[in-house]
Amino acid sequence: MVIQMVQSRKVMARVLWLALMLASSPLWAAVSASLSSNPVYEGDTVVLDIETDGQVSAEPDLSGLKADFDILSNSQSHQVSIINGRRSEKRGWKVVLKPKRVGRLSVPAISVGGEKTRPLKLEVKPIPPEVAKRMAEHLFVETELEPVGHGPYVQQQLRLRVRLYYDIDLLEGELSNPAPNGDVVLERLGEDRRYTDVRAGKRYHVIERTYALFPERSGVLKIPSVTFEGRAASRGNRRRASRGRSWMEQFLNGRGIPDVFANDPFFNRDPFSDGFFAGAPLGDPGRRVSAHSKPMTLKVKPRPKTYRGKHWLPAEDLKLTDSWAQNPPQFRVGEPVTRTLVIEAKGLESSQLPQIEIPPMPGMEVYPEQPLNNDQVVGDWVVGRSEQTFAFVPSKAGRQVIPGIRLRWWDVNADKAREAVLPRWEIEVKPGVAGAVSSPPKVNKKVPGSAAAVQENKAASAPVAVEHRPWYRNRGWWAWLVLTGALLAAVLAWKWRPAGREEAAAEEGADIPPGSRQEAVRTAALETLRKACADRDPRAAAHALLTLGRIEWADDPPLDLSQLAVRLAKGQDEIADLNHALFASHEGGTWDGTALCERFGKGLAPLKVQSSPAGASAAPLPPLYPQHVGRV
């Protein structure tokens, strides 16, 4: 009897245990997770396998992994099977993880729909020093910063070179971008260089990448390490024998020779015969490898106290050129003369270059245009260029002096201040065609296109009254008869004028008063446009067209050729050809401006009805200078 009671208790306990297992199994049975290897070494990766029974259609929530892991990739699979007439399906995910630190890490429970996986533990071991040393003999990253002789100074261009050395077959890889702290402008220069080099008697492939670095403030500049992450091909039978083991475990195979470096064919083939990275054998997934450069710390000097320049311009070289030097102009009262000044600085971006200021002169008005800025890469240097155009309008005849221009800059090679100088001009202004002298308008100092600026321009364009004694007061009574007859003739001529004369005069711009600022700048712009078309100079032609646009739409001037084109009744094809020439190569003499000159040689032809010109989103032309819209 006692024996039966004991057996019945055992049966009841087993039944109760089975019931509990069946009751708790839905919490974990619908979804499961496992790790491909455990432990792993620092820098290695691990695959997290997640599987469901197919009834769960939701995606796994991987947000909890980001605390301790970088998620490198996530692939999905779907499997359907029918056994003995029963259909079953499974969904799976393979998530490649890279641990962020050494130690014992937690893989939290992953939610998939209403189900969760069991939490897991992963041990990440540090790389043994002797293994790291051997690994660095086959794959390493170096960084170099130059020049640092006298400086570097704030806003000076520095060249940061990153070099990857390797003597193994790499299947793929990626170099991280340097990410200095603080206010730094970083720009990649050109394409990667590929060559071979010998270090300590060993020959390596080298991939070199160069950056331009501009520190925006003085003080300590920290450049963190640059990381290479990639996959190396595993060769021969050792790859099959080591399947399932991490590449770091292969370093610890008792011989100290990793399988990923075994049977290395580097010295038996042309280093670049198979492209950027060597191809792997068919079906070879490769082994993940990584390398890190040493972090760098740099002290950036402030602007020297002895520097007296108005603008801080630390450069390798700086040049200032004047268009008058090649083609000295002739001056006549009331007629505008165009002058173009160009600043080119090696080691500075165009945004760092100042606008040239021409001091006021008696008897001469100067009207500056908006500068045209652009950057180009010459070798390992950024060369900034600023082209600035001015219209000079003399108001009186005789000898005049146009002051010279001085621009201070800092020579980073010689570590001292220098000065770019344009000499002064002594000119002889000839009288106007009719011998009349009109007072030029005042230079508008307000924002171009604003209401206040327009009002000031109108006031400045008004003729200046000059006191003198009328001629008829010194003549006899007969002078009154002459004056009366002249007035009568003028009235009759106006009354019987030819039809359409007003329309023709309006089309030719006759409504702008002679001697006004608008007329002076318009005349200069048309002259520049005709000369640019004859010289096949698309840049000068674009300048002239935008100047005409600013006169036509003073309250809302077009900012580029795209905005100008949508406001015109005709000429879009000619502007498109001009825009294409600006985007083309810098070879001279390739653009024919004949059609443009025929279309706009006498002025613009605006649309009768203008709608939203400033923000028109359907502009038919791309931005004139797309390189200034964005930077690496």
VENPE-V218322 format. One record per helix or strand. SS is the DSSP state (H for helix, E for strand). FROM is the first residue (numbers start at 0). TO is the last residue. If there is no record, write none. Layout:
# VENPE-V218322
{{SS | FROM | TO} {SS | FROM | TO}}
This chain:
# VENPE-V218322
{{H | 1 | 28} {E | 30 | 34} {E | 39 | 40} {E | 44 | 51} {E | 59 | 60} {H | 62 | 66} {E | 68 | 82} {E | 85 | 98} {E | 102 | 106} {E | 110 | 111} {E | 114 | 115} {E | 119 | 124} {H | 128 | 135} {E | 138 | 145} {E | 152 | 152} {E | 156 | 165} {E | 169 | 174} {E | 183 | 198} {E | 201 | 214} {E | 218 | 222} {E | 226 | 231} {H | 235 | 240} {H | 246 | 250} {H | 258 | 260} {H | 265 | 267} {E | 286 | 291} {E | 295 | 300} {E | 313 | 314} {E | 316 | 321} {H | 322 | 325} {E | 330 | 331} {E | 335 | 345} {E | 347 | 347} {H | 349 | 351} {E | 360 | 360} {E | 363 | 367} {E | 371 | 377} {E | 380 | 393} {E | 397 | 401} {E | 404 | 410} {E | 415 | 421} {E | 424 | 429} {H | 450 | 460} {H | 470 | 473} {H | 477 | 494} {H | 500 | 506} {H | 516 | 534} {H | 537 | 551} {H | 560 | 564} {E | 567 | 567} {H | 571 | 582} {H | 593 | 599} {E | 605 | 605} {H | 625 | 627}}
